[in-house]
């Protein structure tokens, strides 16, 4: 499976769907490739967590509904 270049649904920028990411998606049973780039996915997830009343601690969000995210530094 070679890397695929996709176009983000939100920002219209190109992003690479790597071979490793494709394997992960297949392993998890996801049938479709992502439609948003990593930056837009993070922003969308953050907005979704905030709209549910989540608390943000650094790059992590917690609200009791499983909203978490961010990158460890």
MMTF fields as JSON, N, C-alpha, C and O atoms, coordinates in Angstrom:
{
  "mmtfVersion": "1.0.0",
  "mmtfProducer": "UNKNOWN",
  "numBonds": 291,
  "numAtoms": 292,
  "numGroups": 73,
  "numChains": 1,
  "numModels": 1,
  "chainsPerModel": [1],
  "groupsPerChain": [73],
  "chainIdList": ["A"],
  "bondAtomList": [4, 2, 8, 6, 12, 10, 16, 14, 20, 18, 24, 22, 28, 26, 32, 30, 36, 34, 40, 38, 44, 42, 48, 46, 52, 50, 56, 54, 60, 58, 64, 62, 68, 66, 72, 70, 76, 74, 80, 78, 84, 82, 88, 86, 92, 90, 96, 94, 100, 98, 104, 102, 108, 106, 112, 110, 116, 114, 120, 118, 124, 122, 128, 126, 132, 130, 136, 134, 140, 138, 144, 142, 148, 146, 152, 150, 156, 154, 160, 158, 164, 162, 168, 166, 172, 170, 176, 174, 180, 178, 184, 182, 188, 186, 192, 190, 196, 194, 200, 198, 204, 202, 208, 206, 212, 210, 216, 214, 220, 218, 224, 222, 228, 226, 232, 230, 236, 234, 240, 238, 244, 242, 248, 246, 252, 250, 256, 254, 260, 258, 264, 262, 268, 266, 272, 270, 276, 274, 280, 278, 284, 282, 288, 286],
  "bondOrderList": [1, 1, 1, 1, 1, 1, 1, 1, 1, 1, 1, 1, 1, 1, 1, 1, 1, 1, 1, 1, 1, 1, 1, 1, 1, 1, 1, 1, 1, 1, 1, 1, 1, 1, 1, 1, 1, 1, 1, 1, 1, 1, 1, 1, 1, 1, 1, 1, 1, 1, 1, 1, 1, 1, 1, 1, 1, 1, 1, 1, 1, 1, 1, 1, 1, 1, 1, 1, 1, 1, 1, 1],
  "groupList": [{"groupName": "UNK", "atomNameList": ["N", "CA", "C", "O"], "elementList": ["N", "C", "C", "O"], "formalChargeList": [0, 0, 0, 0], "bondAtomList": [1, 0, 2, 1, 3, 2], "bondOrderList": [1, 1, 2], "singleLetterCode": "X", "chemCompType": "L-PEPTIDE LINKING"}],
  "groupTypeList": [0, 0, 0, 0, 0, 0, 0, 0, 0, 0, 0, 0, 0, 0, 0, 0, 0, 0, 0, 0, 0, 0, 0, 0, 0, 0, 0, 0, 0, 0, 0, 0, 0, 0, 0, 0, 0, 0, 0, 0, 0, 0, 0, 0, 0, 0, 0, 0, 0, 0, 0, 0, 0, 0, 0, 0, 0, 0, 0, 0, 0, 0, 0, 0, 0, 0, 0, 0, 0, 0, 0, 0, 0],
  "groupIdList": [1, 2, 3, 4, 5, 6, 7, 8, 9, 10, 11, 12, 13, 14, 15, 16, 17, 18, 19, 20, 21, 22, 23, 24, 25, 26, 27, 28, 29, 30, 31, 32, 33, 34, 35, 36, 37, 38, 39, 40, 41, 42, 43, 44, 45, 46, 47, 48, 49, 50, 51, 52, 53, 54, 55, 56, 57, 58, 59, 60, 61, 62, 63, 64, 65, 66, 67, 68, 69, 70, 71, 72, 73],
  "secStructList": [7, 7, 7, 3, 3, 3, 3, 7, 6, 6, 6, 7, 7, 3, 3, 3, 3, 7, 2, 2, 2, 2, 2, 2, 2, 2, 2, 2, 6, 7, 7, 1, 7, 7, 1, 1, 7, 2, 2, 2, 2, 2, 2, 2, 2, 2, 2, 2, 2, 2, 2, 6, 6, 7, 3, 3, 3, 6, 6, 3, 3, 3, 7, 1, 1, 1, 7, 7, 7, 7, 7, 7, 7],
  "xCoordList": [0.839, 0.0, 0.881, 1.469, 0.984, 1.778, 1.031, -0.19, 1.794, 1.178, 0.196, 0.397, -0.876, -1.871, -1.918, -1.847, -2.038, -2.228, -3.715, -4.342, -4.278, -5.707, -5.923, -4.994, -7.133, -7.502, -8.441, -9.437, -8.113, -8.917, -10.265, -10.346, -11.308, -12.678, -12.884, -13.679, -12.18, -12.386, -11.5, -11.995, -10.194, -9.27, -8.796, -8.11, -9.145, -8.784, -7.288, -6.833, -6.518, -5.083, -4.821, -5.594, -3.726, -3.324, -2.692, -2.029, -2.907, -2.205, -1.934, -2.614, -0.936, -0.527, -1.148, -1.035, -1.799, -2.35, -1.311, -1.286, -0.452, 0.703, 0.31, -0.805, 1.253, 1.056, 0.754, -0.097, 1.448, 1.219, -0.173, -0.83, -0.623, -1.974, -3.023, -4.043, -2.77, -3.708, -3.817, -4.91, -2.684, -2.681, -3.456, -4.225, -3.257, -3.964, -5.469, -6.24, -5.889, -7.32, -7.904, -8.984, -7.174, -7.653, -7.751, -8.714, -6.746, -6.715, -7.898, -8.443, -8.286, -9.395, -10.759, -11.794, -10.761, -12.019, -12.63, -13.777, -11.87, -12.372, -12.321, -11.284, -13.429, -13.506, -13.169, -12.85, -13.236, -12.985, -11.725, -11.361, -11.08, -9.905, -10.373, -11.526, -9.509, -9.909, -10.245, -9.677, -11.166, -11.54, -10.973, -11.06, -10.388, -9.795, -8.317, -7.912, -7.525, -6.102, -5.943, -6.887, -4.786, -4.594, -4.902, -5.483, -4.533, -4.797, -6.3, -6.776, -7.037, -8.487, -9.19, -10.198, -8.661, -9.233, -9.065, -9.997, -7.863, -7.627, -8.542, -9.138, -8.658, -9.51, -10.972, -11.67, -11.43, -12.821, -13.084, -14.118, -12.146, -12.295, -12.286, -13.082, -11.399, -11.33, -12.631, -13.15, -13.153, -14.422, -15.564, -16.433, -15.564, -16.612, -16.543, -17.575, -15.35, -15.177, -15.592, -16.269, -15.197, -15.537, -17.043, -17.597, -17.705, -19.153, -19.914, -21.082, -19.259, -19.876, -19.529, -19.87, -18.857, -18.533, -17.285, -17.136, -16.384, -15.16, -14.183, -14.22, -13.33, -12.274, -10.997, -10.74, -10.213, -8.97, -7.797, -7.733, -6.88, -5.67, -4.492, -4.135, -3.898, -2.816, -3.361, -4.277, -2.801, -3.28, -4.291, -4.706, -4.694, -5.648, -6.971, -6.999, -8.059, -9.398, -10.103, -10.016, -10.801, -11.538, -12.92, -13.05, -13.945, -15.28, -16.171, -17.38, -15.606, -16.412, -17.096, -17.702, -17.02, -17.65, -16.612, -16.933, -15.364, -14.332, -13.587, -12.77, -13.844, -13.115, -11.713, -11.506, -10.791, -9.388, -8.638, -9.118, -7.505, -6.731, -5.454, -5.093, -4.778, -3.534, -2.354, -2.484, -1.222, 0.005, 0.84, 0.915, 1.457, 2.342, 3.638, 4.159, 4.133, 5.388, 6.505, 7.634],
  "yCoordList": [-1.191, 0.0, 1.252, 1.579, 1.933, 3.167, 4.313, 4.275, 5.334, 6.521, 7.128, 7.05, 7.739, 8.392, 9.87, 10.232, 10.711, 12.133, 12.415, 12.124, 12.995, 13.288, 14.786, 15.512, 15.251, 16.659, 16.778, 16.06, 17.695, 17.899, 18.518, 19.461, 17.97, 18.432, 19.851, 20.61, 20.217, 21.514, 22.624, 23.7, 22.369, 23.441, 23.308, 24.197, 22.229, 21.966, 21.808, 21.875, 21.599, 21.372, 19.885, 19.036, 19.585, 18.198, 17.678, 18.421, 16.387, 15.735, 14.296, 13.735, 13.713, 12.356, 11.365, 11.51, 10.365, 9.241, 8.137, 7.426, 8.008, 7.125, 5.647, 5.268, 4.85, 3.402, 2.883, 2.01, 3.419, 3.014, 3.389, 2.607, 4.59, 5.023, 4.155, 3.812, 3.801, 2.94, 1.573, 1.018, 1.04, -0.252, -0.143, -1.041, 0.952, 1.173, 1.231, 0.592, 1.994, 2.111, 0.743, 0.386, -0.02, -1.344, -2.267, -3.02, -2.196, -3.007, -2.697, -3.594, -1.433, -1.0, -1.216, -1.019, -1.617, -1.882, -0.663, -0.707, 0.429, 1.622, 1.364, 0.977, 1.576, 1.26, 2.436, 2.241, 3.655, 4.842, 5.561, 5.517, 6.208, 7.029, 8.307, 8.708, 8.941, 10.187, 11.266, 11.291, 12.151, 13.234, 14.575, 15.57, 14.599, 15.834, 15.605, 14.506, 16.649, 16.583, 16.503, 16.812, 16.101, 15.991, 17.283, 17.222, 18.429, 19.701, 19.969, 20.4, 19.727, 19.957, 18.921, 19.23, 17.679, 16.671, 17.092, 16.977, 17.585, 18.054, 19.217, 19.245, 20.186, 21.361, 20.939, 21.45, 20.033, 19.583, 18.854, 19.056, 18.011, 17.282, 18.249, 18.101, 19.231, 20.217, 21.009, 21.228, 21.436, 22.176, 21.321, 21.813, 20.052, 19.14, 18.964, 18.957, 18.824, 18.66, 19.925, 19.851, 21.079, 22.341, 22.582, 23.114, 22.196, 22.411, 21.511, 21.764, 20.467, 19.569, 19.977, 19.273, 21.103, 21.587, 20.985, 20.951, 20.51, 19.902, 20.917, 22.095, 20.457, 21.286, 20.992, 19.849, 22.007, 21.84, 22.006, 22.974, 21.065, 21.109, 20.959, 19.849, 22.073, 22.017, 21.574, 22.194, 20.499, 20.013, 18.879, 18.268, 18.592, 17.517, 18.084, 19.082, 17.476, 17.89, 16.716, 15.58, 17.003, 15.971, 16.503, 17.643, 15.702, 16.141, 14.996, 15.177, 13.845, 12.724, 11.973, 10.93, 12.468, 11.77, 11.14, 10.677, 11.123, 10.483, 11.403, 10.932, 12.711, 13.627, 13.818, 14.336, 13.407, 13.594, 13.842, 13.516, 14.4, 14.618, 15.313, 15.495, 15.698, 16.419, 15.506, 14.294, 16.119, 15.387, 15.529, 16.607, 14.454, 14.518, 15.183, 14.958, 15.991, 16.711, 16.201, 16.68],
  "zCoordList": [0.0, 0.0, 0.0, 1.031, -1.084, -1.095, -0.399, -0.246, 0.02, 0.603, -0.392, -1.604, 0.137, -0.725, -0.367, 0.807, -1.367, -1.145, -1.258, -2.277, -0.18, -0.124, 0.037, 0.389, -0.216, -0.065, 1.128, 1.221, 2.046, 3.245, 2.885, 2.098, 3.472, 3.262, 3.803, 3.248, 4.878, 5.513, 4.946, 4.609, 4.841, 4.424, 2.981, 2.476, 2.317, 0.915, 0.677, -0.465, 1.743, 1.597, 1.383, 1.826, 0.701, 0.522, 1.809, 2.531, 2.089, 3.188, 2.789, 1.93, 3.421, 3.071, 4.046, 5.263, 3.49, 4.239, 4.08, 3.076, 5.097, 4.972, 4.956, 5.314, 4.536, 4.508, 5.915, 6.088, 6.916, 8.299, 8.784, 9.471, 8.424, 8.796, 8.11, 8.709, 6.852, 6.123, 6.807, 6.926, 7.251, 7.952, 9.26, 9.605, 9.987, 11.245, 11.002, 11.718, 9.996, 9.683, 9.353, 9.823, 8.537, 8.146, 9.366, 9.51, 10.238, 11.453, 12.373, 13.017, 12.431, 13.283, 12.625, 13.262, 11.36, 10.671, 10.003, 9.556, 9.93, 9.248, 7.744, 7.205, 7.086, 5.669, 4.766, 3.593, 5.296, 4.478, 4.935, 6.11, 4.013, 4.327, 5.03, 4.87, 5.793, 6.452, 5.425, 4.333, 5.778, 4.869, 5.328, 4.608, 6.536, 7.06, 7.362, 7.74, 7.19, 7.511, 9.037, 9.765, 9.524, 10.974, 11.739, 12.822, 11.212, 11.895, 11.997, 13.047, 10.944, 10.964, 11.838, 12.475, 11.874, 12.772, 14.229, 15.024, 14.578, 15.955, 16.298, 17.375, 15.379, 15.615, 15.773, 16.65, 14.953, 15.03, 16.343, 16.981, 16.737, 17.995, 19.173, 20.101, 19.146, 20.217, 20.309, 21.404, 19.176, 19.162, 19.689, 20.408, 19.336, 19.786, 21.306, 21.977, 21.84, 23.29, 24.023, 25.049, 23.513, 24.166, 24.15, 25.112, 23.069, 22.988, 23.96, 24.259, 24.45, 25.435, 26.864, 27.814, 27.013, 28.349, 28.941, 30.162, 28.104, 28.606, 29.156, 28.801, 30.008, 30.573, 29.808, 29.428, 29.587, 28.866, 29.82, 30.577, 29.779, 30.59, 29.642, 29.248, 29.283, 28.312, 26.977, 26.436, 26.44, 25.155, 25.328, 24.343, 26.574, 26.844, 27.3, 28.02, 26.9, 27.31, 27.973, 27.507, 29.064, 29.78, 30.119, 30.565, 29.916, 30.31, 30.76, 30.909, 30.975, 31.426, 30.299, 30.545, 29.073, 27.947, 27.039, 25.944, 27.496, 26.713, 25.77, 24.978, 25.831, 24.965, 25.496, 26.593, 24.725, 25.062, 23.774, 22.688, 23.896, 22.68, 22.992, 24.155, 21.969, 22.153, 21.959, 21.784, 21.997, 21.812, 23.07, 23.66, 23.468, 24.631, 24.218, 23.127, 25.102, 24.795, 25.647, 25.536]
}
